[in-house]
Structure formats: structure tokens, C-alpha cells
């Protein structure tokens, strides 16, 4: 087989390069000088960096974790929003347009960069090592401009968060306040009906036997009132979210939540655990190990239900804007919580009605008296709990600005970050070496023939 490979004598190549050392050196020197001159000709840019920390805010004043979950409050820890959502919000027009307007005030609006282009050219926002820290680096023509850009991004974003959270909570409070007014009226009417019955029939206290039966049913009444509070809280949350989404197609049936076997199974377990917990509270105090264990199991089931719903929704909203996807997730969670609360109330009422059969031997006046007393207590309990939920929402509104905290404010750079003259000069030198090698190789080929 004929061997057409050609070998190169490196020693001879080196001697040829040395013989043309002035040309070779000139090529390397010229490339290096050009690169150095280019680096000095390029405009200087300064970089300023700020560091912020994302935090989750968990508030549970009343202790009713299920109702808090129905209103969109976290009970199992974790962040209230993902890091990626925060990063995307920092690149939004609401955050960047005021900065662009300030920096390009002397230019016509059509000649100013858009938010997307400004973020691409001027900002570097990244999650620091998969933690809850976000690093924001802004570039400017001067040190003051770089610091202004970075600090303005932080300030505008914090203001945006405050406004968004305030708007959401204000809408939620409006819905809650409407329900509180209705609940107050119903509680007053029930109390008045009970008082009128007492006065008309001159019955002011049931018999001891009737009292014993009523006391056993109080646990059911309290649980039923809590389920009604959860329903009204979930309705308020749904109203608040839907007013922001403005898209009634994003309902739970769009994601086939009600047909999901895991969701159905968890809902059934929650209903059973609610009934079991009421039975335990009839026998023991709230601090009894059996009661506390059942409460923990119920909380775990509710968290599992939330995670299952979130997983289904996220699989359908992966391509959505993070903020819109979060609202859709809250909406579907609210609808599932509402359905679960209704199912729980139905089961609790069924068990209470079974217990009420023991009142069959009492006179009708006594049964009417007990029914009115129970109704008055339930209505008052609903009103009281809704007021607690409203206060909880107000506290959350006040604390939402703490979701993001500034760890390091934007610094004032002392030296320009661009152009990197040493790197550019080194690249020019490397290019010169490559060109010099190519020149020497060409000279070698010529002298070989």
C-alpha cells in the first residue's frame, strides 16, 4: 500500500521560523498591539452587584391550618414563590421601564431599548448555587450608573412585590369582609330567634339529660362550623384569584382534578379523618396524644392533597408565565379545598344527625330549644372564625414585603469590569502566534519544493 503521508521536520520548521524571525515577530507583535489598542478603544463598562434572599412567610394565628390552606396560606413550610418566578419578575417591564426612562430620557421613545433587550445587554440575574439567594449584576457606562441600575432593579422589584401582594390581599379582604357582614347578620338573627323562643316558651335551660346529649354533639357542631368557614374562606380566595386571572377556563375540571384517583383517595381519607377526629374530641381533651396524633395525620393528608394537586397543575402550566401559573395553581387548590370542605361537612352532618336521634324521646319544645341554641352557637362560631381569618390576612399583607430581603445592597465599583484588557491582549497574542505558525508553515512548504 502506497503511503502518501507527509511528515514535517520540526527542527527545520523552527530554523525557518528563526530565519524569518523579524516577520514572525512582527506578526505576533502586530496582533498583540492591535488587540491592546482595541481594548483601549472599547468603551469602559462598570459592574455593580446586589444580593437578595427569598424567604417564605408562614402565618397561622388562629391555629386552623385547614382554613389557612383553603385561603392559600402555607402550613407546611417552604417558599411562597419559586426563585425562577422572582428572576422573571425582575426582568419585567414593570421593574425595568422606569430605569430605561431615566437612563434614556434624552432619546425618543422609539429609540429606547425594550425591557427584554435591556435585561439581556445590561443585567445578569442568577440563582446563587441553587440556594434561595439571587445575585443581581447591572452594567453601566460609569460606576454611578451601574450602581443605579442594580439598586433600581432591587428597589423597583420590592415595590412591585409590595403592590402585587397588597392588591391580592386587598381583594381577598374585600371578599372576606362581605362574608363577615353576612355571617354577623346571620349570627344576630339566630341569637334573636333563640332569645325569642326562650321568652315565648319560658324555657331557659334544658334538662340535665338533654344537656348531656347536647354536649356530646357540640364537637360535631364545632367541626361543622369550621368546615363552613373553610368553604367561605376558599370562596374568598377563589374570588380574589379569579379577579386577577380573568380566565374562567382555568378551573379544576380543565385539569381533570376530580377524575384523578389519587386526589379522590386523599379527599376520602381527609373526610374520614375529620369524622374520626371529632369522635376523639368527644372523649378526650385537645392535648390528648390520640387527638394530637389525629390532627398531625390530618395535616399530613392535607399537605399530600396540595402536593398532588400542584403536581397535576404544574404539568399543564409548564409553558405559562410563572406569575400566571402561580395564580392558576392557587385557583385550582382553592376549588379542591372547597370540594373537600363540602364533603367533610356532609359527612359530619350525617354523623351528627345520627346522634340527634337520641333526642327523639324529648318533648318537641325541648328539641326546638336545642336546635335554636345549636344554630345560634354555630352561626356565632362562623362569624368569629371569619373575623380571625380576616385578621390573619391583614397580618400576611403587612408581612408580605418581608418575602424578599436585601442581603448586600448594590456596591459602587472602583474599577471597570469591561473591557478585560489583559484577556483581550492575551487573545491577540495567541492569534498572532497562530498566524506566525501558519506563515512559517507556508515558508517551510515553499522551501521543500
C-alpha positions in Angstrom: 0.0 0.0 0.0 1.4 3.3 -1.0 2.0 5.7 1.9 1.1 9.3 0.9 1.5 10.7 4.4 3.9 13.7 4.6 6.0 14.2 7.7 7.2 17.6 8.9 10.7 18.2 10.2 10.0 20.3 13.3 13.7 21.2 13.7 13.8 22.5 10.1 10.5 24.3 10.6 11.9 26.0 13.7 15.0 27.0 11.8 12.9 28.5 9.0 10.8 30.4 11.6 14.1 31.7 13.2 15.3 32.8 9.8 12.2 34.8 9.3 12.1 36.0 12.9 11.5 39.6 12.0 8.4 38.7 10.0 7.2 36.2 12.6 7.9 38.6 15.5 6.2 41.3 13.5 3.1 39.2 13.1 2.9 38.4 16.8 3.7 41.9 17.8 1.2 43.4 15.4 -1.7 41.2 16.6 -0.8 41.9 20.2 -0.7 45.6 19.7 -3.9 45.6 17.7 -5.7 43.7 20.4 -4.3 46.0 23.1 -5.3 49.1 21.1 -8.8 47.6 20.5 -9.2 47.0 24.2 -8.4 50.7 24.9 -10.7 51.8 22.1 -13.7 49.8 23.5 -15.9 51.7 25.9 -15.5 51.0 29.5 -18.3 49.4 31.5 -18.7 49.1 35.2 -20.5 46.3 37.1 -22.4 46.6 40.4 -23.8 43.6 42.2 -26.5 43.2 44.8 -27.6 40.1 46.7 -31.2 39.4 47.8 -32.6 36.5 49.8 -36.0 34.9 49.1 -38.0 33.9 52.2 -41.2 32.1 52.8 -43.8 33.7 55.1 -46.0 31.4 57.2 -48.6 32.9 59.4 -51.2 30.9 61.4 -52.8 33.0 64.1 -56.0 31.1 64.6 -54.5 27.6 64.5 -56.9 26.4 61.9 -54.4 25.1 59.4 -57.0 23.7 57.0 -58.8 27.0 56.7 -55.4 28.7 56.2 -54.7 26.3 53.4 -58.0 27.0 51.8 -57.1 30.7 51.7 -53.8 29.9 50.0 -51.6 30.2 53.2 -48.8 27.8 53.5 -48.8 25.5 56.6 -46.1 23.1 55.7 -43.2 25.5 55.3 -41.3 26.3 52.1 -41.2 29.4 49.9 -44.2 31.3 48.8 -42.8 31.5 45.3 -40.1 29.9 43.3 -36.7 31.6 42.7 -37.3 31.5 39.0 -40.5 33.5 39.4 -38.6 36.2 41.2 -35.9 36.3 38.5 -38.5 36.6 35.7 -40.3 39.4 37.6 -37.0 41.3 37.9 -36.9 41.3 34.1 -40.4 42.5 33.7 -41.4 45.9 32.2 -42.9 47.0 35.5 -39.4 46.8 37.0 -37.2 47.9 34.1 -39.2 50.6 32.3 -38.7 53.3 34.9 -34.9 52.6 34.7 -34.9 52.8 30.9 -37.0 56.0 31.1 -34.4 57.6 33.4 -31.3 56.5 31.5 -32.6 57.3 28.1 -34.6 60.4 28.9 -32.9 62.4 26.1 -33.9 59.9 23.4 -37.2 59.4 21.7 -39.3 56.6 22.9 -39.0 54.5 19.7 -35.1 54.7 20.1 -35.1 53.4 23.6 -34.3 49.7 24.2 -37.2 47.4 25.3 -37.2 45.7 28.7 -36.1 42.3 27.2 -33.2 43.9 25.2 -32.1 46.0 28.2 -32.2 43.0 30.5 -30.1 41.0 28.0 -27.5 43.6 27.5 -27.3 45.2 30.9 -28.4 42.7 33.6 -27.2 39.4 34.8 -29.6 37.8 37.3 -28.9 34.3 38.5 -29.7 31.9 41.3 -26.6 31.5 43.5 -25.6 27.8 43.7 -29.3 26.6 43.8 -29.9 28.4 47.1 -32.6 30.9 48.0 -30.2 33.7 47.1 -30.4 35.8 43.9 -27.5 37.7 42.6 -28.2 40.9 40.5 -25.4 42.4 38.4 -26.0 45.6 36.4 -23.6 47.1 33.9 -23.3 50.8 33.2 -21.1 53.3 31.4 -20.0 54.7 34.7 -19.7 53.4 38.3 -22.6 55.5 39.4 -24.8 54.3 36.5 -24.0 50.6 37.2 -24.9 51.1 40.9 -28.1 53.0 39.9 -29.2 50.2 37.6 -28.6 47.4 40.1 -30.1 49.2 43.1 -33.1 50.4 41.0 -33.8 46.8 39.9 -33.9 45.8 43.6 -36.0 48.7 44.7 -38.5 48.5 41.9 -38.9 44.8 42.4 -39.5 45.2 46.1 -42.1 47.8 45.3 -43.7 45.6 42.7 -43.9 42.7 45.2 -45.5 45.0 47.8 -48.1 46.3 45.3 -48.9 42.8 44.0 -49.3 41.3 47.4 -51.2 44.3 48.6 -53.6 44.1 45.7 -54.2 40.3 46.2 -54.7 40.7 49.9 -57.0 43.7 49.5 -59.2 41.8 47.1 -59.2 38.8 49.5 -60.1 41.1 52.4 -63.0 42.6 50.4 -64.4 39.2 49.8 -63.9 38.2 53.4 -65.4 41.4 54.7 -68.5 40.8 52.6 -68.9 37.3 54.1 -68.2 38.6 57.6 -71.0 41.1 57.3 -73.4 38.3 56.2 -72.2 36.0 58.9 -72.7 38.7 61.5 -76.2 39.3 60.4 -77.0 35.5 60.4 -75.5 35.2 63.9 -77.5 38.1 65.2 -80.7 36.7 63.7 -80.1 33.2 65.1 -79.3 34.6 68.6 -82.5 36.7 68.4 -84.6 33.7 67.3 -83.2 31.7 70.2 -83.9 34.5 72.7 -87.5 35.0 71.4 -88.1 31.3 71.7 -86.9 31.3 75.3 -89.1 34.2 76.2 -92.2 32.8 74.4 -91.9 29.3 75.9 -90.3 30.3 79.1 -87.5 27.7 78.7 -84.1 29.0 79.8 -82.3 25.7 80.4 -82.8 22.2 79.1 -82.9 19.2 81.4 -79.7 17.6 82.6 -80.3 14.6 80.3 -80.8 16.9 77.3 -77.7 18.8 78.3 -75.6 15.6 78.2 -76.8 14.8 74.7 -76.2 18.4 73.5 -72.7 18.4 75.0 -71.8 15.2 73.1 -73.0 16.9 69.9 -71.0 20.1 70.4 -67.9 18.6 68.9 -69.8 17.9 65.7 -71.3 21.4 65.7 -67.8 22.9 66.1 -66.4 20.8 63.3 -69.3 21.7 61.0 -68.8 25.4 61.7 -65.1 25.0 60.8 -65.9 23.3 57.6 -68.3 26.2 56.7 -65.5 28.7 57.5 -63.2 26.8 55.2 -65.7 26.9 52.4 -66.3 30.6 52.8 -62.5 31.2 53.0 -61.9 29.2 49.9 -64.7 31.1 48.1 -63.0 34.4 49.1 -59.6 33.1 47.8 -61.2 31.9 44.5 -62.8 35.3 44.0 -59.6 37.1 44.6 -57.6 34.9 42.3 -60.2 34.8 39.5 -60.4 38.6 39.5 -56.7 38.7 38.7 -56.6 35.8 36.2 -59.7 36.9 34.3 -59.8 33.5 32.7 -62.7 31.2 33.8 -61.4 28.3 31.7 -58.6 27.6 34.2 -60.8 25.6 36.5 -60.1 22.3 38.2 -62.2 20.4 35.7 -59.8 21.6 32.9 -57.1 19.6 34.6 -59.4 16.6 35.4 -58.6 17.0 39.1 -61.9 15.5 40.1 -61.2 12.4 38.0 -57.7 11.9 39.5 -57.7 8.7 41.5 -55.0 10.0 43.9 -56.9 13.2 44.6 -60.2 11.3 45.2 -58.4 8.8 47.5 -56.8 11.6 49.6 -60.1 13.5 49.8 -61.8 10.4 51.1 -59.1 9.9 53.7 -59.4 13.5 54.8 -63.2 13.2 55.3 -62.7 10.0 57.3 -60.0 11.6 59.4 -62.2 14.6 60.1 -65.0 12.3 61.4 -62.5 10.3 63.4 -61.1 13.5 65.0 -64.5 14.7 66.1 -65.1 11.3 67.8 -61.8 11.6 69.6 -62.6 15.1 70.8 -65.8 13.9 72.3 -63.8 11.6 74.5 -60.5 13.4 75.2 -59.1 16.9 75.6 -57.3 18.7 72.7 -53.9 17.9 74.4 -54.5 14.1 74.5 -52.0 12.1 72.5 -54.7 10.5 70.4 -56.2 13.9 69.4 -52.8 15.4 68.6 -51.8 12.4 66.6 -55.0 12.5 64.6 -54.5 16.3 64.0 -51.0 15.6 62.6 -52.2 12.9 60.3 -55.0 15.2 59.1 -52.4 17.9 58.4 -50.2 15.5 56.5 -53.1 14.3 54.4 -54.0 17.9 53.5 -50.4 18.6 52.5 -50.3 15.5 50.4 -53.5 16.6 48.7 -52.0 20.0 48.0 -48.8 18.5 46.6 -50.8 16.1 44.4 -52.9 18.9 43.0 -49.8 21.1 42.4 -48.2 18.3 40.5 -51.2 17.9 38.2 -51.5 21.7 37.6 -47.7 22.2 37.0 -47.8 19.5 34.3 -50.3 21.6 32.4 -48.9 25.1 33.2 -45.2 24.5 32.4 -45.2 26.8 29.5 -47.1 29.6 31.2 -45.7 32.8 32.7 -44.6 32.0 36.2 -46.9 34.5 37.8 -49.9 33.4 35.9 -49.1 29.8 36.5 -49.0 30.5 40.3 -52.4 32.1 40.2 -53.9 29.2 38.3 -52.4 26.8 40.8 -53.9 28.8 43.7 -57.3 28.8 41.9 -57.3 25.0 41.4 -56.1 24.5 45.0 -59.0 26.6 46.3 -61.6 24.7 44.3 -60.2 21.4 45.5 -60.2 22.7 49.1 -63.7 23.9 48.7 -64.9 20.5 47.4 -63.1 18.7 50.3 -64.7 21.0 52.9 -68.2 20.4 51.5 -67.6 16.6 51.5 -66.4 16.8 55.1 -69.3 18.9 56.2 -71.8 16.4 54.6 -70.1 13.5 56.5 -70.1 15.4 59.8 -73.7 16.4 59.4 -74.7 12.8 58.7 -72.9 11.6 61.9 -74.4 14.4 64.0 -77.9 13.6 62.7 -77.4 10.0 63.8 -76.5 11.3 67.2 -79.5 13.6 67.3 -81.9 10.6 67.1 -81.3 10.3 70.8 -83.3 13.5 71.2 -86.4 11.7 69.9 -87.7 10.9 73.4 -87.7 14.6 74.4 -90.7 16.9 74.1 -90.9 19.0 70.9 -90.4 22.2 72.8 -87.1 20.9 74.2 -85.9 19.7 70.8 -86.8 23.1 69.2 -85.0 24.8 72.0 -81.8 22.8 71.5 -81.9 23.2 67.7 -82.2 27.0 68.1 -79.4 27.1 70.7 -77.2 25.0 68.4 -77.9 27.1 65.4 -77.0 30.3 67.3 -73.7 28.8 68.5 -72.8 27.6 65.0 -73.5 31.0 63.4 -71.5 32.8 66.1 -68.6 30.4 65.7 -68.6 31.0 61.9 -68.6 34.8 62.4 -65.8 34.6 65.0 -63.6 32.4 62.8 -64.1 34.6 59.7 -63.0 37.6 61.7 -59.9 35.6 62.7 -59.2 34.8 59.1 -59.6 38.4 58.1 -57.1 39.4 60.8 -54.8 36.7 59.5 -55.0 38.1 56.0 -54.2 41.6 57.3 -51.1 40.3 59.1 -50.0 38.5 56.0 -50.5 41.6 53.9 -48.2 43.5 56.4 -45.6 40.8 56.3 -45.5 40.1 52.6 -42.8 42.7 51.9 -40.5 40.5 54.0 -40.7 37.8 51.4 -37.6 39.2 49.8 -34.8 40.7 51.9 -31.7 42.6 50.7 -28.5 40.9 51.9 -26.0 43.1 50.1 -27.1 46.4 48.5 -25.6 47.5 45.2 -22.0 48.3 45.5 -20.1 51.2 43.9 -17.5 49.6 41.6 -14.0 51.1 41.8 -12.6 49.7 38.6 -14.3 49.0 35.2 -15.2 45.4 34.6 -15.1 45.7 30.8 -13.2 45.6 28.6 -10.9 42.9 30.1 -7.7 44.3 28.6 -5.4 41.5 29.8 -7.7 38.8 28.4 -8.1 40.7 25.0 -4.3 41.2 24.8 -3.7 37.6 25.6 -6.1 36.6 22.8 -4.4 38.9 20.4 -1.0 37.3 21.3 -2.5 33.8 20.8 -3.9 34.8 17.4 -0.5 36.3 16.4 1.2 33.0 17.4 -1.2 31.0 15.2 -0.7 33.3 12.3 3.1 33.3 12.7 2.9 29.5 12.8 0.9 29.5 9.6 3.4 31.8 7.9 6.3 29.6 9.0 4.5 26.5 7.7 3.9 28.2 4.3 7.6 29.1 4.1 8.5 25.5 5.0 6.4 24.2 2.2 7.9 26.6 -0.3 11.5 25.6 0.6 10.6 21.9 0.4 9.7 22.0 -3.3 
